[in-house]
């Protein structure tokens, strides 16, 4: 026997169950969702640009054969690796955001927070080393090495900031999905 959910307003039961139609979204809510996803794309693009710039600044941080290089310090190697990893991840997330904007479907789940913490810890370690180097002969002999390290670390922190904004918006989207059953509902 069929369940009574197929009988509506005194109708007789149909031998074929109803197939629910697509979920209705108003034009306004679709525009809000598109703007929201565009904002996430902008934040991911900014995180990519700043992380890539930080990695490039650290990678090119060497002045001649006699001076120190970035790879002589483990914290600076960590800063370079973390920024490069976050730049690659942000590039993939940008592609996923473009896919989501064009198709309306999420490509793969987001794990933004793990990469944000990686970037924050690397830049914190780089900051500690940069502050320690200020009191040594390394920064007195070649001030440009320390200055370029500071620029790289600052760009990394800025990339973390945009990654954090992206994480907040993604978390909001996940919370909306868990509460309402849709990705964005206002």
One Martini backbone bead per residue (centre of mass of N, CA, C, O) as a GRO file, in nm:
protein
  186
    1UNK     BB    1   0.097   0.036   0.021
    2UNK     BB    2   0.064   0.355   0.002
    3UNK     BB    3   0.150   0.641   0.103
    4UNK     BB    4  -0.014   0.947   0.198
    5UNK     BB    5   0.179   1.157   0.049
    6UNK     BB    6   0.038   1.125  -0.247
    7UNK     BB    7  -0.210   1.245  -0.112
    8UNK     BB    8  -0.408   1.527  -0.226
    9UNK     BB    9  -0.689   1.683  -0.171
   10UNK     BB   10  -0.852   1.404  -0.237
   11UNK     BB   11  -0.697   1.238  -0.406
   12UNK     BB   12  -0.610   0.992  -0.594
   13UNK     BB   13  -0.412   0.748  -0.620
   14UNK     BB   14  -0.120   0.700  -0.785
   15UNK     BB   15   0.079   0.475  -0.956
   16UNK     BB   16   0.262   0.731  -0.978
   17UNK     BB   17   0.498   0.891  -0.845
   18UNK     BB   18   0.611   1.184  -0.757
   19UNK     BB   19   0.822   1.419  -0.903
   20UNK     BB   20   1.025   1.635  -0.800
   21UNK     BB   21   1.106   1.937  -0.854
   22UNK     BB   22   1.283   2.190  -0.874
   23UNK     BB   23   1.422   2.418  -0.691
   24UNK     BB   24   1.318   2.726  -0.597
   25UNK     BB   25   1.454   3.036  -0.731
   26UNK     BB   26   1.505   3.340  -0.717
   27UNK     BB   27   1.656   3.599  -0.871
   28UNK     BB   28   1.769   3.730  -0.616
   29UNK     BB   29   1.907   3.476  -0.494
   30UNK     BB   30   2.090   3.423  -0.738
   31UNK     BB   31   2.240   3.695  -0.722
   32UNK     BB   32   2.350   3.656  -0.436
   33UNK     BB   33   2.506   3.398  -0.496
   34UNK     BB   34   2.687   3.519  -0.716
   35UNK     BB   35   2.816   3.741  -0.540
   36UNK     BB   36   2.927   3.555  -0.323
   37UNK     BB   37   3.107   3.383  -0.516
   38UNK     BB   38   3.268   3.626  -0.620
   39UNK     BB   39   3.390   3.706  -0.349
   40UNK     BB   40   3.542   3.443  -0.308
   41UNK     BB   41   3.712   3.470  -0.565
   42UNK     BB   42   3.856   3.730  -0.484
   43UNK     BB   43   3.991   3.620  -0.225
   44UNK     BB   44   4.142   3.390  -0.369
   45UNK     BB   45   4.301   3.571  -0.562
   46UNK     BB   46   4.448   3.732  -0.342
   47UNK     BB   47   4.583   3.491  -0.204
   48UNK     BB   48   4.742   3.406  -0.451
   49UNK     BB   49   4.903   3.664  -0.505
   50UNK     BB   50   5.040   3.694  -0.223
   51UNK     BB   51   5.168   3.409  -0.207
   52UNK     BB   52   5.331   3.425  -0.467
   53UNK     BB   53   5.490   3.681  -0.396
   54UNK     BB   54   5.621   3.566  -0.140
   55UNK     BB   55   5.769   3.332  -0.280
   56UNK     BB   56   5.932   3.504  -0.479
   57UNK     BB   57   6.077   3.685  -0.276
   58UNK     BB   58   6.219   3.449  -0.128
   59UNK     BB   59   6.357   3.311  -0.374
   60UNK     BB   60   6.512   3.602  -0.455
   61UNK     BB   61   6.680   3.600  -0.170
   62UNK     BB   62   6.984   3.705  -0.299
   63UNK     BB   63   7.333   3.847  -0.249
   64UNK     BB   64   7.536   3.683  -0.369
   65UNK     BB   65   7.793   3.463  -0.258
   66UNK     BB   66   7.856   3.587   0.042
   67UNK     BB   67   7.577   3.588   0.120
   68UNK     BB   68   7.285   3.522   0.230
   69UNK     BB   69   7.029   3.279   0.218
   70UNK     BB   70   6.722   3.143   0.249
   71UNK     BB   71   6.834   2.833   0.272
   72UNK     BB   72   6.995   2.890   0.554
   73UNK     BB   73   6.690   2.900   0.667
   74UNK     BB   74   6.427   2.727   0.790
   75UNK     BB   75   6.206   2.946   0.810
   76UNK     BB   76   6.232   3.040   0.510
   77UNK     BB   77   6.159   2.767   0.389
   78UNK     BB   78   5.877   2.761   0.516
   79UNK     BB   79   5.769   3.016   0.383
   80UNK     BB   80   5.801   2.922   0.093
   81UNK     BB   81   5.637   2.658   0.107
   82UNK     BB   82   5.369   2.771   0.214
   83UNK     BB   83   5.319   2.978  -0.013
   84UNK     BB   84   5.324   2.774  -0.245
   85UNK     BB   85   5.094   2.594  -0.146
   86UNK     BB   86   4.877   2.819  -0.127
   87UNK     BB   87   4.890   2.903  -0.422
   88UNK     BB   88   4.802   2.634  -0.541
   89UNK     BB   89   4.540   2.607  -0.385
   90UNK     BB   90   4.415   2.878  -0.481
   91UNK     BB   91   4.406   2.801  -0.776
   92UNK     BB   92   4.210   2.563  -0.744
   93UNK     BB   93   3.986   2.735  -0.605
   94UNK     BB   94   3.942   2.924  -0.843
   95UNK     BB   95   3.849   2.709  -1.039
   96UNK     BB   96   3.610   2.619  -0.861
   97UNK     BB   97   3.468   2.897  -0.862
   98UNK     BB   98   3.425   2.914  -1.166
   99UNK     BB   99   3.264   2.657  -1.184
  100UNK     BB  100   3.038   2.749  -0.989
  101UNK     BB  101   2.949   2.998  -1.154
  102UNK     BB  102   2.886   2.837  -1.426
  103UNK     BB  103   2.724   2.566  -1.295
  104UNK     BB  104   2.625   2.554  -0.974
  105UNK     BB  105   2.865   2.362  -0.868
  106UNK     BB  106   3.047   2.183  -0.656
  107UNK     BB  107   3.353   2.031  -0.688
  108UNK     BB  108   3.500   2.066  -0.396
  109UNK     BB  109   3.601   2.065  -0.096
  110UNK     BB  110   3.682   2.274   0.175
  111UNK     BB  111   4.028   2.350   0.335
  112UNK     BB  112   4.123   2.639   0.434
  113UNK     BB  113   4.222   2.634   0.733
  114UNK     BB  114   4.477   2.462   0.706
  115UNK     BB  115   4.627   2.670   0.520
  116UNK     BB  116   4.610   2.910   0.710
  117UNK     BB  117   4.778   2.783   0.941
  118UNK     BB  118   5.031   2.734   0.778
  119UNK     BB  119   5.083   3.031   0.705
  120UNK     BB  120   5.091   3.147   0.991
  121UNK     BB  121   5.327   2.973   1.102
  122UNK     BB  122   5.539   3.056   0.892
  123UNK     BB  123   5.527   3.367   0.944
  124UNK     BB  124   5.600   3.350   1.242
  125UNK     BB  125   5.877   3.220   1.203
  126UNK     BB  126   5.988   3.443   1.015
  127UNK     BB  127   5.959   3.676   1.216
  128UNK     BB  128   6.147   3.568   1.434
  129UNK     BB  129   6.398   3.558   1.253
  130UNK     BB  130   6.400   3.854   1.158
  131UNK     BB  131   6.434   3.972   1.445
  132UNK     BB  132   6.702   3.825   1.504
  133UNK     BB  133   6.867   3.940   1.252
  134UNK     BB  134   6.876   4.244   1.333
  135UNK     BB  135   7.121   4.177   1.560
  136UNK     BB  136   7.302   4.101   1.326
  137UNK     BB  137   7.530   4.091   1.059
  138UNK     BB  138   7.333   4.029   0.829
  139UNK     BB  139   7.177   4.313   0.837
  140UNK     BB  140   7.426   4.499   0.825
  141UNK     BB  141   7.555   4.405   0.558
  142UNK     BB  142   7.254   4.309   0.431
  143UNK     BB  143   6.967   4.480   0.417
  144UNK     BB  144   6.811   4.355   0.171
  145UNK     BB  145   6.758   4.077   0.286
  146UNK     BB  146   6.572   4.169   0.521
  147UNK     BB  147   6.374   4.335   0.355
  148UNK     BB  148   6.276   4.101   0.170
  149UNK     BB  149   6.179   3.924   0.401
  150UNK     BB  150   5.967   4.121   0.508
  151UNK     BB  151   5.798   4.130   0.253
  152UNK     BB  152   5.729   3.829   0.239
  153UNK     BB  153   5.587   3.813   0.515
  154UNK     BB  154   5.373   4.030   0.461
  155UNK     BB  155   5.245   3.888   0.219
  156UNK     BB  156   5.167   3.634   0.379
  157UNK     BB  157   4.975   3.774   0.581
  158UNK     BB  158   4.784   3.881   0.360
  159UNK     BB  159   4.709   3.604   0.252
  160UNK     BB  160   4.584   3.512   0.519
  161UNK     BB  161   4.359   3.720   0.530
  162UNK     BB  162   4.214   3.626   0.266
  163UNK     BB  163   4.182   3.333   0.359
  164UNK     BB  164   4.004   3.405   0.601
  165UNK     BB  165   3.770   3.530   0.444
  166UNK     BB  166   3.712   3.276   0.278
  167UNK     BB  167   3.654   3.097   0.526
  168UNK     BB  168   3.410   3.252   0.632
  169UNK     BB  169   3.232   3.221   0.378
  170UNK     BB  170   3.243   2.911   0.368
  171UNK     BB  171   3.123   2.868   0.651
  172UNK     BB  172   2.855   3.006   0.590
  173UNK     BB  173   2.772   2.812   0.364
  174UNK     BB  174   2.773   2.555   0.538
  175UNK     BB  175   2.570   2.651   0.751
  176UNK     BB  176   2.337   2.692   0.551
  177UNK     BB  177   2.326   2.399   0.461
  178UNK     BB  178   2.269   2.272   0.744
  179UNK     BB  179   2.011   2.443   0.809
  180UNK     BB  180   1.851   2.470   0.506
  181UNK     BB  181   1.975   2.302   0.241
  182UNK     BB  182   2.138   2.549   0.138
  183UNK     BB  183   2.402   2.756   0.045
  184UNK     BB  184   2.199   3.020   0.023
  185UNK     BB  185   2.009   3.214   0.272
  186UNK     BB  186   1.814   3.543   0.285
   0.00000   0.00000   0.00000
